[in-house]
Amino acid sequence: MLTVVLLIGSNIFMTLAWYGHLKFKQTDLWKVVLLSWLLAFFEYCLQVPANRWGHGTFTAAQLKILQEAITLTVFIGFAKVYLNELPRWNEAVAVGLVFLAVVVATLPAASAPGPHALLAQAAETLPPR
């Protein structure tokens, strides 16, 4: 649960860094880049521990997929509140597919041997040269 909380916090900073400047298009680009870097520092201060502590409970792939779903959730809230934008129907379907990816990625792994194990077994049955 701590991993998820840290990922949410991290994504709030990331979303502010990447999209917060859209209401300030008159501000010099170098200034918003500098501010974005400052915000990104705090994002990393949460993201790195989330991944380090979460790895083991989750695989690296599961962490990445979960992070993407959290990113989209935070972004949709940000877009509604800050930019007054809601996703179009096709964007909403795409977000739903990402959430489906989280469900699929966190399903229990099958107990059958993977392709590498099957290839190793097949190689053992070959006659020696």
Secondary structure, 3 states (H helix, E strand, C coil): CHHHHHHHHHHHHHHHHHHHHHHCCCCCHHHHHHHHHHHHHHHHHHHHHHHHHHECCECHHHHHHHHHHHHHHHHHHHHHHCCCCCCCHHHHHHHHHHHHHHHHHCCCCCCCCCHHHHHHHHHHCCCCC
